[in-house]
């Protein structure tokens, strides 16, 4: 052990006194209490110092935590928004399907009514193709010769006449619409047997217009009147509705009327059609003889 001289001891004495005083001060401060609350003063000072340091740290930590929480909430909201959008799309598709089913049910109900009211057997067919050419108005249906379809059979909808079958395969058939420019059918304005306004309806290659020719100009014709088939063309049965007159240029005793007709069937939007299993009556073959001719006798 190192022995200190008396001079060294006296030199350290002030520092020892200062140290003792500091220890005493600390003990007194540690033991000191507030009069009002009874809380130790050292603890209050310690809390004050800690709050001075903790408050900025807490603020920064809270800001960072809120930032990441907002990002997490934003992602969650975006994910929820995507789910809601998908759900809305699913509901729209479901609604569209229900509307299509309702429309299809209405069409099938109309065809059922057509079958019940028609004098002829009606074969329901679905349109599976359309001719894209602007020069030809025709459609392909999913019925053919195996279903009893034959050439020139009339095709109708619940609204009216569509056209006739012009080509047949075992499973499909081609239908030429009445709007085709090469089509033609015998027709009458008004009811058969009650009107003398007979003529021929031709297509114009326009989906919404037909023209009727050879109607005498001295016969009374009005816009809005209905046009029906007469059956005299040997293809279509009598009484099928062709359309209604939408435009008329009146003729005279020597010139026929100029008549434009809107088809009764919705040709541009139809999806199902009815094929009438109709065969026109056979025409009588007349002998080609001059009247009052004398039959030559054989010698």
Secondary structure, 3 states (H helix, E strand, C coil): CCCCCHHHHHHHHHHHHHHHHHHHHHHHHHHCECCCCCCEHHHHHHHHHHHHHHHHHHHHHHHHHHHHHHHHHHHHHHHHHHHHHHHHHHHHHHHHHHHHHHHHHHHHHHHHHHHHHCCCCEEEEEEEEECCCCCCCEEEECCCHHHCCCCCCEEECCCCEEEEEEEECCCCEEEEECCCCCCEEEEEECCCCCCCCEEEEEEEEECCEEEEECCCCCCCCCCCCEEEECCCCCCCCCCCEEEEEEEEECCCCCCCCEEEEEECCCCCCCCEEEEECCCCCCCCCCCCCCCCCCCCCCC
